[in-house]
Amino acid sequence: MVDRPAAPVTLRMIAAEVGVGVSTVSRVLTTNDDDALRWAGRDTVTRIREVARDRGYRRNPHAASLRTARSGLVGVLVPRLQDFVLATVYEGIEEAAIEHGLSTFVTNSLDDPANQAARTEMMLERRVEGMIFGDAHLDGMFLDSVAARGVPLVLVSRRAGEHVSATCDDLAGGRLVGQHLVACGRSRLGVLAGLPFASTGVERTRGAVDAFEDAGLHVPAHRIVQGPFDAAGGRLGAEQLLDREPFVDAIFATNDFAAIGALGVLRDRGLRVPEDVALIGYNDTPLAAEITIPLTTVRSPMHEMGRRGVELLIDVIGGGAPESELLPPELVVRESG
């Protein structure tokens, strides 16, 4: 005879053994402790979970989806996953999603509005339960239209409008940079400000500029250069700053990779870092500590941002109205400034 595999353990079997209804078992095994206790006493909850564990119960995601019309899928939209910061944020998203029994589906928008709209529609067609956006634009108009359709959504990394978000406190991070440079005696700040529609660059820039202004040091508009958050953008922006007199004595790049691009320009022009020009980045990517002149930078909680984004989205999906979260930045002082 051929041995047949044992029949899978079902909710009905567990319910019969414990002496409760199937719906009670289902709720206890698919919710957290607090929610489970709304449906059964503590002893019953413990007993149900013990029996499920001892009998080797395994949840059938496909059957659960059919019963609840839920996919267990979260859509994630970011500008570029090749970006170390966004990849780290996504690692946090995926880690937290798995812990909550969810799956993630991530795609890139390249910060292009047409791509953003098309990728969002693709995800909604796959019945995602909610969406996490890492590519939000400050005007928030597109996100407003998505939210108006009843789609649960949260933001990570960037903020926009009144949408719930988990981000670094970039205004505070920029202020840390400005205060540090002022304390070091710098008076002519130049900023590689990033993209004009991204809250990250806008708020980091404002924080640094405000700190200089508070110290009575004006930062003229021509010393704030916008451009991509990458080495090429940093190189181009630094060249623009150094083509103008009087020369800056400090450059704040609102992204580490832009700072690395700026470092190349300073080297090419024979300027010493930090003696002639102090240089500070943002995010504290691993490369920041390993370059020829270790980079002073602001450490942002990239991984935690992703985790908190999932927690907030779960709350929104459940009908909650959570507050946005600003995670604290930390200044990491190294040799560059």
Phi and psi in degrees as a GROMACS rama.xvg file:
@    title "Ramachandran Plot"
@    xaxis  label "Phi"
@    yaxis  label "Psi"
@TYPE xy
-92.0831  126.311  VAL-2
-68.8612  127.274  ASP-3
-96.3414  144.47  ARG-4
-63.4731  145.709  PRO-5
-61.6068  145.167  ALA-6
-63.6177  141.301  ALA-7
-64.5781  146.57  PRO-8
-72.3366  132.688  VAL-9
-111.85  166.544  THR-10
-61.6747  -35.5446  LEU-11
-64.1372  -39.9627  ARG-12
-62.1448  -43.7098  MET-13
-65.548  -43.1419  ILE-14
-59.3556  -42.0447  ALA-15
-64.6684  -39.2926  ALA-16
-70.9529  -38.0933  GLU-17
-83.1116  -27.056  VAL-18
88.2818  35.9168  GLY-19
-131.745  176.268  VAL-20
-77.2288  157.2  GLY-21
-61.3472  -39.3974  VAL-22
-62.563  -36.5456  SER-23
-63.7884  -44.7452  THR-24
-60.5982  -45.0304  VAL-25
-59.3682  -45.1558  SER-26
-67.1556  -39.3376  ARG-27
-65.3571  -38.3113  VAL-28
-85.7631  -7.13054  LEU-29
-120.403  11.4129  THR-30
-131.659  168.802  THR-31
-78.5421  178.029  ASN-32
-58.8008  -45.8364  ASP-33
-63.1611  -44.6488  ASP-34
-68.1535  -37.2223  ASP-35
-60.7925  -37.4421  ALA-36
-70.8446  -10.896  LEU-37
-75.5717  -21.7719  ARG-38
-104.41  -19.3874  TRP-39
-155.997  158.133  ALA-40
-68.0186  163.77  GLY-41
-59.2076  -41.9111  ARG-42
-64.264  -38.4124  ASP-43
-68.1824  -42.4548  THR-44
-58.5212  -45.9206  VAL-45
-61.4429  -42.8131  THR-46
-64.9293  -45.023  ARG-47
-58.4614  -44.6454  ILE-48
-70.7201  -34.0374  ARG-49
-65.2729  -45.6741  GLU-50
-63.7228  -42.89  VAL-51
-59.9353  -42.5965  ALA-52
-67.9794  -46.9365  ARG-53
-65.4024  -31.8515  ASP-54
-89.3506  -2.08956  ARG-55
72.1833  35.889  GLY-56
-64.0569  135.393  TYR-57
-127.497  127.081  ARG-58
-68.0346  139.261  ARG-59
-97.9444  100.975  ASN-60
-60.482  -36.7015  PRO-61
-66.1601  -44.2059  HIS-62
-65.0419  -40.3527  ALA-63
-62.1496  -38.8429  ALA-64
-63.6433  -41.8573  SER-65
-63.945  -38.2429  LEU-66
-71.1453  -37.5108  ARG-67
-104.862  -6.45458  THR-68
59.0536  28.6808  ALA-69
-114.068  146.954  ARG-70
-97.5253  -19.8811  SER-71
67.8369  20.2812  GLY-72
-116.768  133.607  LEU-73
-113.893  127.974  VAL-74
-87.8999  136.849  GLY-75
-126.94  126.486  VAL-76
-120.873  121.543  LEU-77
-128.572  160.071  VAL-78
-63.3257  -51.2397  PRO-79
-152.9  120.182  ARG-80
-74.4937  -15.3  LEU-81
-71.4803  -16.3953  GLN-82
-71.4088  126.207  ASP-83
-59.21  -41.5051  PHE-84
-61.4954  -48.7974  VAL-85
-67.8918  -35.3876  LEU-86
-64.2349  -37.8044  ALA-87
-69.7334  -40.935  THR-88
-58.7439  -43.7216  VAL-89
-65.5828  -35.6261  TYR-90
-57.8464  -41.1639  GLU-91
-64.927  -39.4247  GLY-92
-61.5339  -49.9697  ILE-93
-63.8507  -41.581  GLU-94
-59.9827  -49.1834  GLU-95
-67.9666  -37.2033  ALA-96
-61.4971  -44.946  ALA-97
-60.824  -40.9342  ILE-98
-61.1842  -27.5352  GLU-99
-100.213  12.9778  HIS-100
73.6257  23.4299  GLY-101
-109.203  157.69  LEU-102
-113.265  154.568  SER-103
-119.552  150.891  THR-104
-132.867  114.14  PHE-105
-114.883  143.8  VAL-106
-147.842  165.874  THR-107
-104.093  141.917  ASN-108
-104.153  -16.1405  SER-109
57.8459  22.0442  LEU-110
60.4254  25.0462  ASP-111
-101.918  124.34  ASP-112
-56.8181  -38.1834  PRO-113
-65.5727  -42.6423  ALA-114
-62.9912  -41.8577  ASN-115
-57.9576  -45.1026  GLN-116
-67.567  -44.1401  ALA-117
-66.2918  -43.0387  ALA-118
-67.2409  -35.9555  ARG-119
-63.4161  -45.0391  THR-120
-61.0303  -40.5769  GLU-121
-60.0003  -42.0526  MET-122
-68.6882  -40.4535  MET-123
-65.5645  -33.2168  LEU-124
-65.3385  -23.9308  GLU-125
-89.5165  10.7364  ARG-126
63.6603  41.3338  ARG-127
-63.3953  147.135  VAL-128
-80.0724  -22.7162  GLU-129
-169.962  171.948  GLY-130
-132.711  145.357  MET-131
-116.842  121.11  ILE-132
-105.976  125.411  PHE-133
-107.434  5.2432  GLY-134
-118.594  30.6843  ASP-135
-63.871  140.157  ALA-136
-101.032  146.445  HIS-137
-57.0793  -33.7207  LEU-138
-67.7431  -22.5903  ASP-139
68.952  5.99355  GLY-140
-63.8318  -43.654  MET-141
-64.8255  -43.8443  PHE-142
-64.1744  -35.5293  LEU-143
-58.3028  -42.3609  ASP-144
-68.2192  -35.2512  SER-145
-68.7706  -45.5077  VAL-146
-62.9126  -34.0968  ALA-147
-65.053  -19.2749  ALA-148
-87.3175  2.96318  ARG-149
84.78  14.9721  GLY-150
-82.2246  120.772  VAL-151
-65.3731  131.571  PRO-152
-149.638  152.568  LEU-153
-139.754  165.714  VAL-154
-113.475  148.04  LEU-155
-129.671  153.54  VAL-156
72.6587  -54.1316  SER-157
-112.784  155.876  ARG-158
-112.652  157.23  ARG-159
-161.301  129.595  ALA-160
52.5964  -138.995  GLY-161
-100.763  11.6771  GLU-162
-70.0716  141.422  HIS-163
-63.9339  134.926  VAL-164
-145.922  156.641  SER-165
-122.878  109.29  ALA-166
-138.84  165.136  THR-167
-71.3629  149.692  CYS-168
-76.8405  82.7447  ASP-169
-69.4404  -29.4471  ASP-170
-63.3307  -45.152  LEU-171
-65.4755  -37.9639  ALA-172
-63.1467  -43.9089  GLY-173
-63.1098  -37.72  GLY-174
-65.1637  -37.7339  ARG-175
-57.8806  -41.6567  LEU-176
-63.4564  -50.191  VAL-177
-60.4017  -44.1258  GLY-178
-64.146  -39.0821  GLN-179
-64.7315  -44.5971  HIS-180
-66.0097  -40.8136  LEU-181
-61.3357  -44.3141  VAL-182
-63.0728  -27.5297  ALA-183
-85.7088  2.78998  CYS-184
89.086  12.053  GLY-185
-82.2032  142.531  ARG-186
-131.255  -14.0655  SER-187
-120.341  89.1537  ARG-188
-86.4871  135.142  LEU-189
-117.644  143.513  GLY-190
-125.307  129.079  VAL-191
-91.8121  98.2676  LEU-192
-88.8604  -2.13355  ALA-193
77.6879  -157.629  GLY-194
-84.2415  137.735  LEU-195
-68.0487  -18.7437  PRO-196
-99.6407  3.51413  PHE-197
-104.17  126.631  ALA-198
-60.2148  -30.1793  SER-199
-56.9245  -57.8344  THR-200
-65.6631  -40.7222  GLY-201
-61.8995  -46.7777  VAL-202
-75.5068  -36.9213  GLU-203
-62.5545  -43.0147  ARG-204
-62.2048  -46.7126  THR-205
-62.0107  -40.0562  ARG-206
-61.9334  -44.4774  GLY-207
-66.6527  -44.662  ALA-208
-63.155  -41.8889  VAL-209
-60.5881  -39.8515  ASP-210
-64.0166  -39.7462  ALA-211
-67.2185  -43.9135  PHE-212
-62.8687  -37.9167  GLU-213
-61.5527  -28.1798  ASP-214
-90.067  7.81002  ALA-215
79.6956  19.9679  GLY-216
-113.911  108.629  LEU-217
-77.6765  139.35  HIS-218
-111.93  103.388  VAL-219
-67.9042  156.907  PRO-220
-61.0357  -31.7181  ALA-221
-71.8007  -9.07923  HIS-222
-96.4243  10.1451  ARG-223
-116.443  109.096  ILE-224
-113.233  126.044  VAL-225
-94.5998  150.333  GLN-226
174.63  177.563  GLY-227
-61.9953  154.273  PRO-228
-84.246  58.2095  PHE-229
-147.932  176.482  ASP-230
-63.6845  -39.1704  ALA-231
-64.2386  -42.0523  ALA-232
-65.1506  -38.148  GLY-233
-65.7394  -39.4746  GLY-234
-63.4997  -48.2768  ARG-235
-62  -43.1778  LEU-236
-65.783  -41.1256  GLY-237
-64.5814  -37.8183  ALA-238
-61.8274  -40.0101  GLU-239
-64.3767  -42.0616  GLN-240
-63.7597  -40.3382  LEU-241
-83.2836  -4.55495  LEU-242
-87.8761  -1.98816  ASP-243
-115.67  143.164  ARG-244
-112.675  151.455  GLU-245
-69.1616  149.878  PRO-246
-64.9802  146.398  PHE-247
-67.9848  152.788  VAL-248
-113.646  5.73508  ASP-249
-155.779  138.775  ALA-250
-123.567  126.192  ILE-251
-107.032  112.749  PHE-252
-96.9019  125.089  ALA-253
-78.263  15.6963  THR-254
-157.439  138.545  ASN-255
-57.6297  -39.3208  ASP-256
-69.4858  -34.1396  PHE-257
-64.6684  -36.4784  ALA-258
-63.525  -39.1185  ALA-259
-65.2645  -39.3771  ILE-260
-62.1349  -41.0982  GLY-261
-65.1768  -36.384  ALA-262
-60.1155  -38.4843  LEU-263
-62.7968  -39.5445  GLY-264
-66.8552  -43.6161  VAL-265
-60.4373  -42.1951  LEU-266
-62.5115  -46.5344  ARG-267
-62.19  -29.6312  ASP-268
-93.3677  6.57374  ARG-269
73.7332  21.2207  GLY-270
-93.9467  138.387  LEU-271
-89.8561  140.888  ARG-272
-116.948  121.684  VAL-273
-99.974  3.41463  PRO-274
-56.3114  -47.6624  GLU-275
-88.743  -43.9844  ASP-276
-138.491  121.172  VAL-277
-76.843  147.884  ALA-278
-134.88  126.902  LEU-279
-130.722  137.369  ILE-280
-108.54  -161.486  GLY-281
-152.684  135.08  TYR-282
113.013  -26.7418  ASN-283
56.6497  58.2264  ASP-284
-70.2353  157.298  THR-285
-55.4508  -32.5448  PRO-286
-66.3221  -24.9643  LEU-287
-58.1278  -36.5766  ALA-288
-84.5891  -10.2488  ALA-289
-107.698  -7.67519  GLU-290
-74.0437  170.673  ILE-291
-52.1354  -44.874  THR-292
-113.461  101.801  ILE-293
-50.6742  135.702  PRO-294
-89.9572  125.862  LEU-295
-69.5282  135.158  THR-296
-156.972  173.98  THR-297
-106.953  124.479  VAL-298
-83.3378  121.446  ARG-299
-107.081  145.569  SER-300
-79.6138  71.5097  PRO-301
-61.4126  -50.4618  MET-302
-63.4042  -44.6896  HIS-303
-64.8981  -33.2893  GLU-304
-55.2701  -46.7807  MET-305
-63.4199  -44.3235  GLY-306
-60.6106  -46.39  ARG-307
-66.678  -31.1317  ARG-308
-60.1811  -41.8981  GLY-309
-64.9793  -44.7586  VAL-310
-59.625  -42.3199  GLU-311
-66.1633  -40.6661  LEU-312
-64.1164  -40.8633  LEU-313
-59.5738  -40.3935  ILE-314
-62.7502  -44.9065  ASP-315
-63.4911  -44.768  VAL-316
-58.6707  -36.09  ILE-317
-78.7441  3.94332  GLY-318
94.727  5.05747  GLY-319
-78.838  171.189  GLY-320
-131.53  69.298  ALA-321
-68.8665  157.892  PRO-322
-85.7041  150.083  GLU-323
-63.3186  153.099  SER-324
-120.094  132.539  GLU-325
-108.662  112.91  LEU-326
-88.3959  143.24  LEU-327
-74.1782  136.908  PRO-328
-88.1844  166.65  PRO-329
-140.969  127.885  GLU-330
-77.9896  127.447  LEU-331
-114.099  108.421  VAL-332
-89.6316  123.789  VAL-333
-126.753  -150.323  ARG-334
-83.703  -17.4891  GLU-335
-79.329  -13.5296  SER-336
